[in-house]
């Protein structure tokens, strides 16, 4: 019987694990970077999937020894055996890199969650990036979602969960058909706070680049302000889910631009 969980897949021989996890790599990504015979190439496609563990990290590179993968995914099982996406990143390797993920001495920042490289974040903000991004994305999210939903369906599931790391991630997931397991009221409260006269909009005082008065109607700039601590607490406790092939049609930011 084929496994239906990450933990079950991780018990398989490595060649089988690699083949199964490769299913959620979008074909368009493979074609764009002309990746031939990459599934068994340990330098282009790297995994952390120890037998006995219930999570997997996958890193797909477009060339050997490049500093960032074009696709990074960290998946885990929920307590009841559903698929949970902890982190999913698509990087454009041809775009400039901003070291928001590490301090000048090389110590990790956990994408600015643990500690912040302010100089790198300021440069990333000015380049048009959102919090946590080291490079521009590839604009492949719709294609990536289609491939991922095929993977989820092949395991016998009709839904999966995601953990948005930042405010803008949650908004993007909304726009791709996700619903909230928890956090919708918080998201609606944040939107209200950024309206004219709202508690958060009053704190957009241009005191630093992350608290721009232009953030009231910008998802990306709102996210930077939240990342900068404008709420007085981190952006946490939001979990979302998507039913395969079905859009929830939810929006907590109606009319707000990117």
C-alpha positions as CSV (number, residue, x, y, z in Angstrom):
1,X,0.0,0.0,0.0
2,X,1.4,3.4,-1.0
3,X,2.2,5.8,1.9
4,X,-0.1,8.7,2.5
5,X,2.1,10.7,4.9
6,X,5.5,12.3,5.0
7,X,6.5,9.9,7.8
8,X,5.4,7.0,5.6
9,X,7.3,8.2,2.6
10,X,10.4,8.7,4.7
11,X,10.5,5.0,5.5
12,X,11.0,4.1,1.8
13,X,14.3,3.6,0.1
14,X,16.0,6.8,-0.9
15,X,15.4,6.4,-4.7
16,X,11.6,6.0,-4.1
17,X,11.5,8.9,-1.7
18,X,13.2,11.2,-4.2
19,X,10.8,10.1,-7.0
20,X,7.7,10.7,-4.9
21,X,8.8,14.1,-3.5
22,X,9.9,15.2,-7.0
23,X,6.2,15.1,-8.1
24,X,5.5,18.5,-6.7
25,X,8.2,20.2,-8.7
26,X,6.4,22.1,-11.4
27,X,7.2,21.0,-14.9
28,X,7.5,24.6,-16.0
29,X,10.3,25.1,-13.6
30,X,12.2,22.0,-14.9
31,X,11.7,23.3,-18.5
32,X,12.7,26.9,-17.7
33,X,16.1,25.9,-16.3
34,X,16.6,22.9,-18.6
35,X,17.0,20.4,-15.8
36,X,17.5,17.0,-17.3
37,X,17.9,13.9,-15.2
38,X,17.9,15.9,-12.0
39,X,15.9,13.5,-9.7
40,X,18.9,11.4,-8.9
41,X,21.4,14.2,-9.0
42,X,22.4,14.8,-5.4
43,X,24.1,18.1,-6.2
44,X,21.0,19.7,-7.9
45,X,18.3,18.1,-5.9
46,X,19.0,17.8,-2.2
47,X,16.8,16.4,0.6
48,X,16.7,16.1,4.4
49,X,14.3,13.2,5.0
50,X,15.6,10.9,7.7
51,X,13.8,7.6,8.1
52,X,11.6,7.8,11.2
53,X,11.1,11.6,10.8
54,X,7.7,13.2,9.9
55,X,9.1,16.1,7.9
56,X,11.1,16.7,4.7
57,X,13.1,19.6,3.3
58,X,13.8,19.8,-0.4
59,X,16.2,22.1,-2.2
60,X,16.3,22.2,-6.0
61,X,19.2,24.1,-7.6
62,X,19.5,25.3,-11.2
63,X,23.2,24.9,-11.1
64,X,25.8,23.2,-8.8
65,X,27.2,25.3,-6.0
66,X,24.7,28.2,-6.5
67,X,24.0,29.8,-3.1
68,X,20.2,29.6,-3.2
69,X,17.8,26.9,-4.5
70,X,15.3,27.9,-7.1
71,X,12.8,25.9,-5.0
72,X,12.9,25.2,-1.3
73,X,10.1,23.4,0.5
74,X,9.7,22.2,4.1
75,X,6.8,19.8,4.6
76,X,5.6,18.0,7.7
77,X,2.7,15.8,8.8
78,X,-0.1,17.3,11.0
79,X,-1.1,15.3,14.1
80,X,-3.9,13.6,12.0
81,X,-1.6,12.8,9.0
82,X,-2.4,15.7,6.7
83,X,0.2,17.5,4.7
84,X,1.5,20.8,6.3
85,X,3.6,23.2,4.3
86,X,5.9,25.0,6.8
87,X,7.9,27.0,4.2
88,X,7.8,27.2,0.4
89,X,10.2,29.5,-1.5
90,X,10.7,30.1,-5.3
91,X,13.8,32.2,-6.0
92,X,14.8,33.9,-9.3
93,X,18.5,33.1,-9.5
94,X,19.1,35.9,-12.0
95,X,17.9,38.6,-9.6
96,X,20.1,40.4,-7.1
97,X,20.5,38.8,-3.7
98,X,19.9,40.6,-0.3
99,X,21.3,38.9,2.8
100,X,18.2,39.3,5.0
101,X,18.8,35.7,6.1
102,X,22.1,36.3,7.7
103,X,24.0,38.9,9.7
104,X,27.3,40.5,8.4
105,X,29.2,37.9,10.5
106,X,27.3,35.1,8.8
107,X,25.0,34.1,11.7
108,X,21.5,33.2,10.6
109,X,18.6,35.5,11.2
110,X,15.8,33.0,10.4
111,X,14.7,35.4,7.7
112,X,14.6,38.3,10.1
113,X,12.4,36.5,12.6
114,X,15.1,35.9,15.2
115,X,17.3,38.9,14.5
116,X,17.3,41.5,11.7
117,X,20.0,42.6,9.3
118,X,18.5,46.1,8.9
119,X,20.9,47.3,6.1
120,X,20.0,44.2,4.0
121,X,16.3,44.6,4.7
122,X,16.3,48.3,3.8
123,X,17.9,47.5,0.5
124,X,15.5,44.6,-0.1
125,X,12.5,46.9,0.6
126,X,13.8,49.5,-1.8
127,X,14.2,46.8,-4.5
128,X,10.5,45.9,-4.2
129,X,10.9,42.7,-2.1
130,X,8.7,41.7,0.8
131,X,10.0,40.6,4.2
132,X,12.0,37.4,4.2
133,X,12.8,37.5,0.5
134,X,16.5,37.2,-0.4
135,X,15.7,37.4,-4.1
136,X,12.7,38.2,-6.3
137,X,10.4,35.3,-6.8
138,X,9.8,33.4,-10.1
139,X,6.1,34.2,-10.5
140,X,5.4,30.5,-10.7
141,X,3.2,30.1,-7.7
142,X,0.0,29.2,-9.6
143,X,2.0,26.5,-11.6
144,X,3.7,25.4,-8.4
145,X,0.3,25.1,-6.6
146,X,-1.1,23.0,-9.4
147,X,1.8,20.6,-9.2
148,X,1.6,20.5,-5.4
149,X,-2.1,19.7,-5.4
150,X,-1.4,16.9,-7.8
151,X,1.2,15.6,-5.3
152,X,-1.3,15.9,-2.4
153,X,-4.0,14.2,-4.4
154,X,-1.6,11.3,-5.3
155,X,-1.2,10.7,-1.5
156,X,-5.0,10.3,-1.1
157,X,-5.7,13.7,0.5
158,X,-8.2,16.4,-0.6
159,X,-6.7,19.2,1.4
160,X,-3.5,20.6,2.9
161,X,-2.3,23.2,5.3
162,X,0.1,26.1,5.2
163,X,1.8,28.3,7.8
164,X,2.2,31.8,6.5
165,X,5.4,33.2,8.0
166,X,4.5,36.9,7.2
167,X,1.4,38.9,6.7
168,X,1.8,39.2,2.9
169,X,2.1,35.4,2.7
170,X,-1.3,35.0,4.2
171,X,-2.8,37.6,1.8
172,X,-1.2,35.8,-1.2
173,X,-2.6,32.5,0.0
174,X,-6.1,34.0,0.3
175,X,-5.8,35.2,-3.3
176,X,-4.9,31.6,-4.4
177,X,-8.0,30.1,-2.7
178,X,-7.0,29.3,0.8
179,X,-9.2,29.5,3.9
180,X,-8.3,30.0,7.6
181,X,-8.0,27.3,10.2
182,X,-7.1,30.0,12.6
183,X,-6.2,33.7,12.3
184,X,-9.0,35.1,10.1
185,X,-10.2,37.4,12.8
186,X,-6.7,38.6,13.4
187,X,-6.2,39.3,9.7
188,X,-9.5,41.3,9.6
189,X,-8.3,43.2,12.7
190,X,-5.0,44.1,11.0
191,X,-6.9,45.3,7.9
192,X,-9.1,47.5,10.1
193,X,-6.1,48.9,11.9
194,X,-4.6,50.1,8.7
195,X,-7.7,52.0,7.6
196,X,-7.7,55.8,7.9
197,X,-7.6,56.7,11.6
198,X,-6.9,53.1,12.6
199,X,-4.5,52.2,15.4
200,X,-1.9,50.8,13.0
201,X,-2.2,53.6,10.4
202,X,-1.5,56.2,13.1
203,X,1.9,54.5,13.7
204,X,2.9,54.9,10.0
205,X,4.9,58.0,10.8
206,X,7.8,57.6,8.3
207,X,10.2,57.3,11.3
208,X,12.1,54.6,9.3
209,X,11.8,53.0,5.9
210,X,9.6,50.2,7.2
211,X,6.9,52.5,8.6
212,X,6.0,54.3,5.4
213,X,2.8,56.3,5.4
214,X,2.2,54.7,2.0
215,X,1.7,51.3,3.7
216,X,-2.0,51.9,4.5
217,X,-3.1,50.5,1.1
218,X,-0.1,48.3,0.2
219,X,0.1,44.7,1.2
220,X,3.9,44.6,0.8
221,X,4.5,47.7,2.8
222,X,2.0,46.7,5.5
223,X,4.0,43.5,5.8
224,X,7.2,45.4,6.3
225,X,5.6,47.6,9.0
226,X,4.3,44.5,10.8
227,X,7.7,42.9,10.5
228,X,9.1,46.0,12.0
229,X,6.9,45.5,15.1
230,X,4.2,48.0,14.5
231,X,1.6,45.7,16.1
232,X,3.7,45.4,19.3
233,X,3.9,41.6,18.8
234,X,5.1,39.2,16.0
235,X,2.9,38.0,13.3
236,X,2.0,34.5,14.5
237,X,-0.8,32.0,15.1
238,X,-2.2,32.0,11.5
239,X,-2.8,28.6,9.9
240,X,-4.5,28.2,6.5
241,X,-5.8,25.3,4.5
242,X,-6.7,24.7,0.8
243,X,-9.1,22.1,-0.6
244,X,-7.7,20.6,-3.7
245,X,-9.2,22.2,-6.8
246,X,-11.5,24.5,-4.8
247,X,-11.1,28.2,-4.0
248,X,-12.5,29.5,-0.7
249,X,-12.9,33.1,-2.2
250,X,-11.9,34.8,1.0
251,X,-10.4,38.3,1.2
252,X,-9.5,40.2,4.4
253,X,-7.9,43.0,2.4
254,X,-10.5,44.0,-0.2
255,X,-9.3,46.8,-2.5
256,X,-5.8,46.8,-1.1
257,X,-3.0,46.8,-3.7
258,X,0.2,44.8,-3.6
